[in-house]
Amino acid sequence: MTTTTYSVSGMTCGHCVSAVTEELSKLDGVTEVQVDLAAGTATVTSDQPLDGEAVRAAVDEAGYEVAS
């Protein structure tokens, strides 16, 4: 198992949390997603390390951005 925390910019409400959670959950191998609105983070647990570009694309699809 691999757990990685990403900084996500642009989230302002519960809908934002739901959208990011939904898109990240679609990635292959993801077993758990926890989004913290107050901290502006998304913590993703997966079977194997995730491709950073795939994570960025999923967050982008939700309408937000992974901060560098």
PDB file of N, H, CA, C and O in Angstrom:
ATOM      1  N   MET A   1       0.826  -1.183   0.000  1.00  0.00           N
ATOM      2  CA  MET A   1       0.000   0.000   0.000  1.00  0.00           C
ATOM      3  C   MET A   1       0.875   1.253   0.000  1.00  0.00           C
ATOM      4  O   MET A   1       1.927   1.303   0.636  1.00  0.00           O
ATOM      5  N   THR A   2       0.412   2.245  -0.722  1.00  0.00           N
ATOM      6  H   THR A   2      -0.443   2.204  -1.239  1.00  0.00           H
ATOM      7  CA  THR A   2       1.096   3.526  -0.794  1.00  0.00           C
ATOM      8  C   THR A   2       0.106   4.622  -0.432  1.00  0.00           C
ATOM      9  O   THR A   2      -1.018   4.632  -0.934  1.00  0.00           O
ATOM     10  N   THR A   3       0.511   5.543   0.433  1.00  0.00           N
ATOM     11  H   THR A   3       1.424   5.535   0.841  1.00  0.00           H
ATOM     12  CA  THR A   3      -0.333   6.677   0.781  1.00  0.00           C
ATOM     13  C   THR A   3       0.429   7.952   0.479  1.00  0.00           C
ATOM     14  O   THR A   3       1.556   8.141   0.936  1.00  0.00           O
ATOM     15  N   THR A   4      -0.205   8.835  -0.307  1.00  0.00           N
ATOM     16  H   THR A   4      -1.121   8.682  -0.678  1.00  0.00           H
ATOM     17  CA  THR A   4       0.418  10.090  -0.701  1.00  0.00           C
ATOM     18  C   THR A   4      -0.566  11.219  -0.476  1.00  0.00           C
ATOM     19  O   THR A   4      -1.757  11.071  -0.749  1.00  0.00           O
ATOM     20  N   THR A   5      -0.075  12.353   0.023  1.00  0.00           N
ATOM     21  H   THR A   5       0.892  12.473   0.245  1.00  0.00           H
ATOM     22  CA  THR A   5      -0.913  13.530   0.230  1.00  0.00           C
ATOM     23  C   THR A   5      -0.532  14.590  -0.789  1.00  0.00           C
ATOM     24  O   THR A   5       0.643  14.906  -0.971  1.00  0.00           O
ATOM     25  N   TYR A   6      -1.551  15.133  -1.449  1.00  0.00           N
ATOM     26  H   TYR A   6      -2.506  14.876  -1.301  1.00  0.00           H
ATOM     27  CA  TYR A   6      -1.372  16.168  -2.466  1.00  0.00           C
ATOM     28  C   TYR A   6      -2.040  17.453  -1.991  1.00  0.00           C
ATOM     29  O   TYR A   6      -3.094  17.409  -1.357  1.00  0.00           O
ATOM     30  N   SER A   7      -1.427  18.599  -2.295  1.00  0.00           N
ATOM     31  H   SER A   7      -0.571  18.635  -2.810  1.00  0.00           H
ATOM     32  CA  SER A   7      -2.062  19.887  -2.034  1.00  0.00           C
ATOM     33  C   SER A   7      -2.957  20.205  -3.218  1.00  0.00           C
ATOM     34  O   SER A   7      -2.531  20.135  -4.371  1.00  0.00           O
ATOM     35  N   VAL A   8      -4.213  20.559  -2.919  1.00  0.00           N
ATOM     36  H   VAL A   8      -4.558  20.616  -1.983  1.00  0.00           H
ATOM     37  CA  VAL A   8      -5.182  20.853  -3.976  1.00  0.00           C
ATOM     38  C   VAL A   8      -5.669  22.283  -3.789  1.00  0.00           C
ATOM     39  O   VAL A   8      -6.163  22.636  -2.718  1.00  0.00           O
ATOM     40  N   SER A   9      -5.533  23.107  -4.821  1.00  0.00           N
ATOM     41  H   SER A   9      -5.131  22.821  -5.691  1.00  0.00           H
ATOM     42  CA  SER A   9      -5.962  24.502  -4.713  1.00  0.00           C
ATOM     43  C   SER A   9      -7.316  24.695  -5.377  1.00  0.00           C
ATOM     44  O   SER A   9      -7.665  24.012  -6.341  1.00  0.00           O
ATOM     45  N   GLY A  10      -8.066  25.645  -4.834  1.00  0.00           N
ATOM     46  H   GLY A  10      -7.782  26.200  -4.051  1.00  0.00           H
ATOM     47  CA  GLY A  10      -9.351  26.016  -5.422  1.00  0.00           C
ATOM     48  C   GLY A  10     -10.572  25.426  -4.742  1.00  0.00           C
ATOM     49  O   GLY A  10     -11.695  25.785  -5.097  1.00  0.00           O
ATOM     50  N   MET A  11     -10.396  24.536  -3.781  1.00  0.00           N
ATOM     51  H   MET A  11      -9.484  24.244  -3.493  1.00  0.00           H
ATOM     52  CA  MET A  11     -11.549  23.940  -3.105  1.00  0.00           C
ATOM     53  C   MET A  11     -12.100  24.909  -2.068  1.00  0.00           C
ATOM     54  O   MET A  11     -11.350  25.487  -1.281  1.00  0.00           O
ATOM     55  N   THR A  12     -13.438  25.080  -2.076  1.00  0.00           N
ATOM     56  H   THR A  12     -14.047  24.610  -2.715  1.00  0.00           H
ATOM     57  CA  THR A  12     -14.052  26.038  -1.149  1.00  0.00           C
ATOM     58  C   THR A  12     -15.259  25.493  -0.398  1.00  0.00           C
ATOM     59  O   THR A  12     -15.761  26.151   0.513  1.00  0.00           O
ATOM     60  N   CYS A  13     -15.741  24.292  -0.765  1.00  0.00           N
ATOM     61  H   CYS A  13     -15.333  23.758  -1.506  1.00  0.00           H
ATOM     62  CA  CYS A  13     -16.975  23.807  -0.139  1.00  0.00           C
ATOM     63  C   CYS A  13     -17.063  22.273  -0.189  1.00  0.00           C
ATOM     64  O   CYS A  13     -16.182  21.604  -0.730  1.00  0.00           O
ATOM     65  N   GLY A  14     -18.121  21.748   0.375  1.00  0.00           N
ATOM     66  H   GLY A  14     -18.836  22.292   0.815  1.00  0.00           H
ATOM     67  CA  GLY A  14     -18.335  20.313   0.393  1.00  0.00           C
ATOM     68  C   GLY A  14     -18.454  19.704  -0.992  1.00  0.00           C
ATOM     69  O   GLY A  14     -18.021  18.574  -1.217  1.00  0.00           O
ATOM     70  N   HIS A  15     -19.044  20.456  -1.929  1.00  0.00           N
ATOM     71  H   HIS A  15     -19.396  21.374  -1.746  1.00  0.00           H
ATOM     72  CA  HIS A  15     -19.149  19.954  -3.307  1.00  0.00           C
ATOM     73  C   HIS A  15     -17.753  19.749  -3.897  1.00  0.00           C
ATOM     74  O   HIS A  15     -17.508  18.780  -4.616  1.00  0.00           O
ATOM     75  N   CYS A  16     -16.852  20.663  -3.587  1.00  0.00           N
ATOM     76  H   CYS A  16     -17.051  21.449  -3.002  1.00  0.00           H
ATOM     77  CA  CYS A  16     -15.472  20.550  -4.068  1.00  0.00           C
ATOM     78  C   CYS A  16     -14.845  19.253  -3.565  1.00  0.00           C
ATOM     79  O   CYS A  16     -14.197  18.527  -4.318  1.00  0.00           O
ATOM     80  N   VAL A  17     -15.048  18.979  -2.282  1.00  0.00           N
ATOM     81  H   VAL A  17     -15.575  19.570  -1.670  1.00  0.00           H
ATOM     82  CA  VAL A  17     -14.516  17.762  -1.671  1.00  0.00           C
ATOM     83  C   VAL A  17     -15.070  16.528  -2.379  1.00  0.00           C
ATOM     84  O   VAL A  17     -14.328  15.597  -2.693  1.00  0.00           O
ATOM     85  N   SER A  18     -16.374  16.531  -2.627  1.00  0.00           N
ATOM     86  H   SER A  18     -16.977  17.287  -2.373  1.00  0.00           H
ATOM     87  CA  SER A  18     -17.016  15.391  -3.297  1.00  0.00           C
ATOM     88  C   SER A  18     -16.479  15.192  -4.707  1.00  0.00           C
ATOM     89  O   SER A  18     -16.218  14.063  -5.123  1.00  0.00           O
ATOM     90  N   ALA A  19     -16.316  16.287  -5.439  1.00  0.00           N
ATOM     91  H   ALA A  19     -16.528  17.204  -5.101  1.00  0.00           H
ATOM     92  CA  ALA A  19     -15.847  16.196  -6.820  1.00  0.00           C
ATOM     93  C   ALA A  19     -14.428  15.634  -6.886  1.00  0.00           C
ATOM     94  O   ALA A  19     -14.144  14.762  -7.708  1.00  0.00           O
ATOM     95  N   VAL A  20     -13.539  16.129  -6.025  1.00  0.00           N
ATOM     96  H   VAL A  20     -13.770  16.837  -5.357  1.00  0.00           H
ATOM     97  CA  VAL A  20     -12.158  15.654  -6.009  1.00  0.00           C
ATOM     98  C   VAL A  20     -12.106  14.184  -5.577  1.00  0.00           C
ATOM     99  O   VAL A  20     -11.383  13.380  -6.167  1.00  0.00           O
ATOM    100  N   THR A  21     -12.875  13.846  -4.548  1.00  0.00           N
ATOM    101  H   THR A  21     -13.461  14.499  -4.069  1.00  0.00           H
ATOM    102  CA  THR A  21     -12.913  12.464  -4.063  1.00  0.00           C
ATOM    103  C   THR A  21     -13.382  11.523  -5.161  1.00  0.00           C
ATOM    104  O   THR A  21     -12.794  10.462  -5.370  1.00  0.00           O
ATOM    105  N   GLU A  22     -14.434  11.909  -5.857  1.00  0.00           N
ATOM    106  H   GLU A  22     -14.912  12.771  -5.688  1.00  0.00           H
ATOM    107  CA  GLU A  22     -14.995  11.060  -6.911  1.00  0.00           C
ATOM    108  C   GLU A  22     -13.985  10.817  -8.034  1.00  0.00           C
ATOM    109  O   GLU A  22     -13.799   9.678  -8.463  1.00  0.00           O
ATOM    110  N   GLU A  23     -13.342  11.866  -8.502  1.00  0.00           N
ATOM    111  H   GLU A  23     -13.494  12.791  -8.153  1.00  0.00           H
ATOM    112  CA  GLU A  23     -12.398  11.706  -9.620  1.00  0.00           C
ATOM    113  C   GLU A  23     -11.171  10.897  -9.214  1.00  0.00           C
ATOM    114  O   GLU A  23     -10.716  10.045  -9.977  1.00  0.00           O
ATOM    115  N   LEU A  24     -10.629  11.149  -8.023  1.00  0.00           N
ATOM    116  H   LEU A  24     -10.998  11.841  -7.403  1.00  0.00           H
ATOM    117  CA  LEU A  24      -9.451  10.392  -7.587  1.00  0.00           C
ATOM    118  C   LEU A  24      -9.797   8.929  -7.352  1.00  0.00           C
ATOM    119  O   LEU A  24      -8.966   8.052  -7.587  1.00  0.00           O
ATOM    120  N   SER A  25     -11.007   8.658  -6.893  1.00  0.00           N
ATOM    121  H   SER A  25     -11.682   9.370  -6.702  1.00  0.00           H
ATOM    122  CA  SER A  25     -11.432   7.278  -6.635  1.00  0.00           C
ATOM    123  C   SER A  25     -11.500   6.442  -7.908  1.00  0.00           C
ATOM    124  O   SER A  25     -11.437   5.214  -7.849  1.00  0.00           O
ATOM    125  N   LYS A  26     -11.626   7.095  -9.049  1.00  0.00           N
ATOM    126  H   LYS A  26     -11.677   8.093  -9.097  1.00  0.00           H
ATOM    127  CA  LYS A  26     -11.716   6.397 -10.336  1.00  0.00           C
ATOM    128  C   LYS A  26     -10.370   5.861 -10.817  1.00  0.00           C
ATOM    129  O   LYS A  26     -10.327   4.999 -11.695  1.00  0.00           O
ATOM    130  N   LEU A  27      -9.270   6.361 -10.251  1.00  0.00           N
ATOM    131  H   LEU A  27      -9.305   7.061  -9.538  1.00  0.00           H
ATOM    132  CA  LEU A  27      -7.945   5.925 -10.708  1.00  0.00           C
ATOM    133  C   LEU A  27      -7.704   4.456 -10.346  1.00  0.00           C
ATOM    134  O   LEU A  27      -8.088   4.002  -9.268  1.00  0.00           O
ATOM    135  N   ASP A  28      -7.071   3.731 -11.252  1.00  0.00           N
ATOM    136  H   ASP A  28      -6.759   4.100 -12.127  1.00  0.00           H
ATOM    137  CA  ASP A  28      -6.767   2.318 -11.022  1.00  0.00           C
ATOM    138  C   ASP A  28      -5.898   2.146  -9.788  1.00  0.00           C
ATOM    139  O   ASP A  28      -4.894   2.836  -9.615  1.00  0.00           O
ATOM    140  N   GLY A  29      -6.300   1.215  -8.936  1.00  0.00           N
ATOM    141  H   GLY A  29      -7.116   0.654  -9.077  1.00  0.00           H
ATOM    142  CA  GLY A  29      -5.514   0.881  -7.769  1.00  0.00           C
ATOM    143  C   GLY A  29      -5.835   1.679  -6.519  1.00  0.00           C
ATOM    144  O   GLY A  29      -5.353   1.345  -5.437  1.00  0.00           O
ATOM    145  N   VAL A  30      -6.652   2.743  -6.648  1.00  0.00           N
ATOM    146  H   VAL A  30      -7.043   3.014  -7.527  1.00  0.00           H
ATOM    147  CA  VAL A  30      -6.973   3.575  -5.482  1.00  0.00           C
ATOM    148  C   VAL A  30      -7.938   2.820  -4.576  1.00  0.00           C
ATOM    149  O   VAL A  30      -8.968   2.317  -5.023  1.00  0.00           O
ATOM    150  N   THR A  31      -7.583   2.750  -3.286  1.00  0.00           N
ATOM    151  H   THR A  31      -6.746   3.159  -2.923  1.00  0.00           H
ATOM    152  CA  THR A  31      -8.415   2.048  -2.316  1.00  0.00           C
ATOM    153  C   THR A  31      -9.114   3.001  -1.351  1.00  0.00           C
ATOM    154  O   THR A  31     -10.141   2.655  -0.767  1.00  0.00           O
ATOM    155  N   GLU A  32      -8.554   4.210  -1.181  1.00  0.00           N
ATOM    156  H   GLU A  32      -7.720   4.492  -1.656  1.00  0.00           H
ATOM    157  CA  GLU A  32      -9.159   5.179  -0.269  1.00  0.00           C
ATOM    158  C   GLU A  32      -8.734   6.589  -0.645  1.00  0.00           C
ATOM    159  O   GLU A  32      -7.593   6.822  -1.046  1.00  0.00           O
ATOM    160  N   VAL A  33      -9.673   7.536  -0.509  1.00  0.00           N
ATOM    161  H   VAL A  33     -10.600   7.347  -0.183  1.00  0.00           H
ATOM    162  CA  VAL A  33      -9.383   8.949  -0.738  1.00  0.00           C
ATOM    163  C   VAL A  33      -9.960   9.732   0.431  1.00  0.00           C
ATOM    164  O   VAL A  33     -11.129   9.568   0.779  1.00  0.00           O
ATOM    165  N   GLN A  34      -9.140  10.583   1.035  1.00  0.00           N
ATOM    166  H   GLN A  34      -8.190  10.717   0.752  1.00  0.00           H
ATOM    167  CA  GLN A  34      -9.593  11.468   2.103  1.00  0.00           C
ATOM    168  C   GLN A  34      -9.214  12.886   1.721  1.00  0.00           C
ATOM    169  O   GLN A  34      -8.035  13.204   1.566  1.00  0.00           O
ATOM    170  N   VAL A  35     -10.227  13.741   1.568  1.00  0.00           N
ATOM    171  H   VAL A  35     -11.185  13.482   1.694  1.00  0.00           H
ATOM    172  CA  VAL A  35      -9.991  15.126   1.199  1.00  0.00           C
ATOM    173  C   VAL A  35     -10.271  16.002   2.411  1.00  0.00           C
ATOM    174  O   VAL A  35     -11.333  15.899   3.026  1.00  0.00           O
ATOM    175  N   ASP A  36      -9.322  16.860   2.751  1.00  0.00           N
ATOM    176  H   ASP A  36      -8.460  16.943   2.251  1.00  0.00           H
ATOM    177  CA  ASP A  36      -9.446  17.780   3.881  1.00  0.00           C
ATOM    178  C   ASP A  36      -9.592  19.194   3.332  1.00  0.00           C
ATOM    179  O   ASP A  36      -8.619  19.797   2.880  1.00  0.00           O
ATOM    180  N   LEU A  37     -10.811  19.714   3.375  1.00  0.00           N
ATOM    181  H   LEU A  37     -11.602  19.224   3.743  1.00  0.00           H
ATOM    182  CA  LEU A  37     -11.099  21.039   2.822  1.00  0.00           C
ATOM    183  C   LEU A  37     -10.289  22.118   3.530  1.00  0.00           C
ATOM    184  O   LEU A  37      -9.689  22.972   2.877  1.00  0.00           O
ATOM    185  N   ALA A  38     -10.269  22.086   4.858  1.00  0.00           N
ATOM    186  H   ALA A  38     -10.756  21.392   5.388  1.00  0.00           H
ATOM    187  CA  ALA A  38      -9.579  23.115   5.636  1.00  0.00           C
ATOM    188  C   ALA A  38      -8.081  23.158   5.328  1.00  0.00           C
ATOM    189  O   ALA A  38      -7.487  24.233   5.239  1.00  0.00           O
ATOM    190  N   ALA A  39      -7.483  21.989   5.169  1.00  0.00           N
ATOM    191  H   ALA A  39      -7.965  21.116   5.241  1.00  0.00           H
ATOM    192  CA  ALA A  39      -6.045  21.916   4.890  1.00  0.00           C
ATOM    193  C   ALA A  39      -5.741  22.051   3.399  1.00  0.00           C
ATOM    194  O   ALA A  39      -4.601  22.327   3.025  1.00  0.00           O
ATOM    195  N   GLY A  40      -6.745  21.859   2.547  1.00  0.00           N
ATOM    196  H   GLY A  40      -7.671  21.634   2.851  1.00  0.00           H
ATOM    197  CA  GLY A  40      -6.530  21.907   1.103  1.00  0.00           C
ATOM    198  C   GLY A  40      -5.710  20.741   0.602  1.00  0.00           C
ATOM    199  O   GLY A  40      -4.854  20.891  -0.269  1.00  0.00           O
ATOM    200  N   THR A  41      -5.988  19.559   1.173  1.00  0.00           N
ATOM    201  H   THR A  41      -6.684  19.437   1.881  1.00  0.00           H
ATOM    202  CA  THR A  41      -5.212  18.380   0.779  1.00  0.00           C
ATOM    203  C   THR A  41      -6.115  17.211   0.391  1.00  0.00           C
ATOM    204  O   THR A  41      -7.280  17.136   0.780  1.00  0.00           O
ATOM    205  N   ALA A  42      -5.538  16.318  -0.378  1.00  0.00           N
ATOM    206  H   ALA A  42      -4.591  16.380  -0.694  1.00  0.00           H
ATOM    207  CA  ALA A  42      -6.179  15.054  -0.729  1.00  0.00           C
ATOM    208  C   ALA A  42      -5.165  13.960  -0.437  1.00  0.00           C
ATOM    209  O   ALA A  42      -4.059  13.967  -0.978  1.00  0.00           O
ATOM    210  N   THR A  43      -5.544  13.021   0.419  1.00  0.00           N
ATOM    211  H   THR A  43      -6.442  13.015   0.859  1.00  0.00           H
ATOM    212  CA  THR A  43      -4.670  11.901   0.758  1.00  0.00           C
ATOM    213  C   THR A  43      -5.219  10.663   0.073  1.00  0.00           C
ATOM    214  O   THR A  43      -6.367  10.272   0.283  1.00  0.00           O
ATOM    215  N   VAL A  44      -4.376  10.053  -0.749  1.00  0.00           N
ATOM    216  H   VAL A  44      -3.443  10.370  -0.919  1.00  0.00           H
ATOM    217  CA  VAL A  44      -4.797   8.930  -1.581  1.00  0.00           C
ATOM    218  C   VAL A  44      -4.012   7.680  -1.188  1.00  0.00           C
ATOM    219  O   VAL A  44      -2.782   7.691  -1.148  1.00  0.00           O
ATOM    220  N   THR A  45      -4.738   6.611  -0.900  1.00  0.00           N
ATOM    221  H   THR A  45      -5.737   6.602  -0.932  1.00  0.00           H
ATOM    222  CA  THR A  45      -4.127   5.319  -0.613  1.00  0.00           C
ATOM    223  C   THR A  45      -4.391   4.416  -1.814  1.00  0.00           C
ATOM    224  O   THR A  45      -5.511   4.344  -2.318  1.00  0.00           O
ATOM    225  N   SER A  46      -3.335   3.726  -2.264  1.00  0.00           N
ATOM    226  H   SER A  46      -2.425   3.785  -1.854  1.00  0.00           H
ATOM    227  CA  SER A  46      -3.468   2.885  -3.450  1.00  0.00           C
ATOM    228  C   SER A  46      -2.625   1.624  -3.302  1.00  0.00           C
ATOM    229  O   SER A  46      -1.735   1.535  -2.456  1.00  0.00           O
ATOM    230  N   ASP A  47      -2.939   0.655  -4.157  1.00  0.00           N
ATOM    231  H   ASP A  47      -3.661   0.728  -4.844  1.00  0.00           H
ATOM    232  CA  ASP A  47      -2.209  -0.618  -4.170  1.00  0.00           C
ATOM    233  C   ASP A  47      -0.748  -0.432  -4.566  1.00  0.00           C
ATOM    234  O   ASP A  47       0.131  -1.174  -4.127  1.00  0.00           O
ATOM    235  N   GLN A  48      -0.510   0.567  -5.400  1.00  0.00           N
ATOM    236  H   GLN A  48      -1.224   1.170  -5.757  1.00  0.00           H
ATOM    237  CA  GLN A  48       0.823   0.806  -5.950  1.00  0.00           C
ATOM    238  C   GLN A  48       0.996   2.316  -6.089  1.00  0.00           C
ATOM    239  O   GLN A  48       0.007   3.048  -6.065  1.00  0.00           O
ATOM    240  N   PRO A  49       2.238   2.800  -6.236  1.00  0.00           N
ATOM    241  CA  PRO A  49       2.436   4.240  -6.437  1.00  0.00           C
ATOM    242  C   PRO A  49       1.670   4.720  -7.671  1.00  0.00           C
ATOM    243  O   PRO A  49       1.647   4.051  -8.704  1.00  0.00           O
ATOM    244  N   LEU A  50       1.049   5.885  -7.543  1.00  0.00           N
ATOM    245  H   LEU A  50       1.068   6.429  -6.704  1.00  0.00           H
ATOM    246  CA  LEU A  50       0.268   6.434  -8.653  1.00  0.00           C
ATOM    247  C   LEU A  50       1.126   7.338  -9.529  1.00  0.00           C
ATOM    248  O   LEU A  50       2.083   7.953  -9.059  1.00  0.00           O
ATOM    249  N   ASP A  51       0.774   7.408 -10.788  1.00  0.00           N
ATOM    250  H   ASP A  51      -0.004   6.908 -11.169  1.00  0.00           H
ATOM    251  CA  ASP A  51       1.417   8.321 -11.722  1.00  0.00           C
ATOM    252  C   ASP A  51       0.970   9.737 -11.382  1.00  0.00           C
ATOM    253  O   ASP A  51      -0.227  10.023 -11.339  1.00  0.00           O
ATOM    254  N   GLY A  52       1.921  10.610 -11.143  1.00  0.00           N
ATOM    255  H   GLY A  52       2.893  10.378 -11.178  1.00  0.00           H
ATOM    256  CA  GLY A  52       1.607  11.991 -10.785  1.00  0.00           C
ATOM    257  C   GLY A  52       0.743  12.695 -11.806  1.00  0.00           C
ATOM    258  O   GLY A  52      -0.135  13.480 -11.449  1.00  0.00           O
ATOM    259  N   GLU A  53       0.988  12.417 -13.081  1.00  0.00           N
ATOM    260  H   GLU A  53       1.702  11.779 -13.370  1.00  0.00           H
ATOM    261  CA  GLU A  53       0.193  13.054 -14.134  1.00  0.00           C
ATOM    262  C   GLU A  53      -1.251  12.573 -14.107  1.00  0.00           C
ATOM    263  O   GLU A  53      -2.165  13.345 -14.393  1.00  0.00           O
ATOM    264  N   ALA A  54      -1.464  11.316 -13.769  1.00  0.00           N
ATOM    265  H   ALA A  54      -0.721  10.689 -13.537  1.00  0.00           H
ATOM    266  CA  ALA A  54      -2.823  10.782 -13.667  1.00  0.00           C
ATOM    267  C   ALA A  54      -3.570  11.455 -12.520  1.00  0.00           C
ATOM    268  O   ALA A  54      -4.756  11.763 -12.638  1.00  0.00           O
ATOM    269  N   VAL A  55      -2.870  11.681 -11.412  1.00  0.00           N
ATOM    270  H   VAL A  55      -1.907  11.432 -11.315  1.00  0.00           H
ATOM    271  CA  VAL A  55      -3.483  12.369 -10.273  1.00  0.00           C
ATOM    272  C   VAL A  55      -3.828  13.797 -10.659  1.00  0.00           C
ATOM    273  O   VAL A  55      -4.930  14.270 -10.380  1.00  0.00           O
ATOM    274  N   ARG A  56      -2.891  14.487 -11.301  1.00  0.00           N
ATOM    275  H   ARG A  56      -1.996  14.103 -11.528  1.00  0.00           H
ATOM    276  CA  ARG A  56      -3.151  15.871 -11.737  1.00  0.00           C
ATOM    277  C   ARG A  56      -4.342  15.936 -12.694  1.00  0.00           C
ATOM    278  O   ARG A  56      -5.181  16.831 -12.592  1.00  0.00           O
ATOM    279  N   ALA A  57      -4.408  14.988 -13.617  1.00  0.00           N
ATOM    280  H   ALA A  57      -3.727  14.261 -13.700  1.00  0.00           H
ATOM    281  CA  ALA A  57      -5.507  14.966 -14.586  1.00  0.00           C
ATOM    282  C   ALA A  57      -6.846  14.728 -13.894  1.00  0.00           C
ATOM    283  O   ALA A  57      -7.849  15.336 -14.267  1.00  0.00           O
ATOM    284  N   ALA A  58      -6.871  13.852 -12.891  1.00  0.00           N
ATOM    285  H   ALA A  58      -6.056  13.359 -12.588  1.00  0.00           H
ATOM    286  CA  ALA A  58      -8.115  13.569 -12.171  1.00  0.00           C
ATOM    287  C   ALA A  58      -8.590  14.800 -11.402  1.00  0.00           C
ATOM    288  O   ALA A  58      -9.775  15.130 -11.418  1.00  0.00           O
ATOM    289  N   VAL A  59      -7.661  15.474 -10.732  1.00  0.00           N
ATOM    290  H   VAL A  59      -6.698  15.205 -10.719  1.00  0.00           H
ATOM    291  CA  VAL A  59      -8.012  16.679  -9.975  1.00  0.00           C
ATOM    292  C   VAL A  59      -8.445  17.776 -10.940  1.00  0.00           C
ATOM    293  O   VAL A  59      -9.381  18.522 -10.650  1.00  0.00           O
ATOM    294  N   ASP A  60      -7.776  17.881 -12.080  1.00  0.00           N
ATOM    295  H   ASP A  60      -7.016  17.275 -12.316  1.00  0.00           H
ATOM    296  CA  ASP A  60      -8.144  18.858 -13.106  1.00  0.00           C
ATOM    297  C   ASP A  60      -9.552  18.578 -13.632  1.00  0.00           C
ATOM    298  O   ASP A  60     -10.331  19.506 -13.849  1.00  0.00           O
ATOM    299  N   GLU A  61      -9.875  17.312 -13.835  1.00  0.00           N
ATOM    300  H   GLU A  61      -9.243  16.558 -13.658  1.00  0.00           H
ATOM    301  CA  GLU A  61     -11.200  16.919 -14.306  1.00  0.00           C
ATOM    302  C   GLU A  61     -12.279  17.353 -13.321  1.00  0.00           C
ATOM    303  O   GLU A  61     -13.396  17.682 -13.719  1.00  0.00           O
ATOM    304  N   ALA A  62     -11.938  17.352 -12.032  1.00  0.00           N
ATOM    305  H   ALA A  62     -11.031  17.084 -11.709  1.00  0.00           H
ATOM    306  CA  ALA A  62     -12.879  17.774 -10.992  1.00  0.00           C
ATOM    307  C   ALA A  62     -13.008  19.307 -10.960  1.00  0.00           C
ATOM    308  O   ALA A  62     -13.920  19.843 -10.331  1.00  0.00           O
ATOM    309  N   GLY A  63     -12.088  20.003 -11.643  1.00  0.00           N
ATOM    310  H   GLY A  63     -11.347  19.567 -12.153  1.00  0.00           H
ATOM    311  CA  GLY A  63     -12.154  21.461 -11.704  1.00  0.00           C
ATOM    312  C   GLY A  63     -11.200  22.170 -10.772  1.00  0.00           C
ATOM    313  O   GLY A  63     -11.372  23.356 -10.491  1.00  0.00           O
ATOM    314  N   TYR A  64     -10.184  21.453 -10.283  1.00  0.00           N
ATOM    315  H   TYR A  64     -10.044  20.490 -10.512  1.00  0.00           H
ATOM    316  CA  TYR A  64      -9.239  22.027  -9.331  1.00  0.00           C
ATOM    317  C   TYR A  64      -7.822  21.736  -9.790  1.00  0.00           C
ATOM    318  O   TYR A  64      -7.617  21.166 -10.862  1.00  0.00           O
ATOM    319  N   GLU A  65      -6.841  22.125  -8.984  1.00  0.00           N
ATOM    320  H   GLU A  65      -7.007  22.588  -8.113  1.00  0.00           H
ATOM    321  CA  GLU A  65      -5.456  21.995  -9.418  1.00  0.00           C
ATOM    322  C   GLU A  65      -4.583  21.457  -8.291  1.00  0.00           C
ATOM    323  O   GLU A  65      -4.707  21.871  -7.138  1.00  0.00           O
ATOM    324  N   VAL A  66      -3.694  20.525  -8.647  1.00  0.00           N
ATOM    325  H   VAL A  66      -3.593  20.189  -9.584  1.00  0.00           H
ATOM    326  CA  VAL A  66      -2.702  20.042  -7.689  1.00  0.00           C
ATOM    327  C   VAL A  66      -1.612  21.104  -7.619  1.00  0.00           C
ATOM    328  O   VAL A  66      -0.985  21.436  -8.625  1.00  0.00           O
ATOM    329  N   ALA A  67      -1.395  21.630  -6.416  1.00  0.00           N
ATOM    330  H   ALA A  67      -1.904  21.360  -5.599  1.00  0.00           H
ATOM    331  CA  ALA A  67      -0.366  22.652  -6.230  1.00  0.00           C
ATOM    332  C   ALA A  67       1.012  22.016  -6.247  1.00  0.00           C
ATOM    333  O   ALA A  67       1.184  20.886  -5.789  1.00  0.00           O
ATOM    334  N   SER A  68       1.972  22.719  -6.761  1.00  0.00           N
ATOM    335  H   SER A  68       1.833  23.637  -7.133  1.00  0.00           H
ATOM    336  CA  SER A  68       3.348  22.196  -6.862  1.00  0.00           C
ATOM    337  C   SER A  68       3.969  22.035  -5.496  1.00  0.00           C
ATOM    338  O   SER A  68       5.118  21.608  -5.387  1.00  0.00           O
TER     339      SER A  68
END
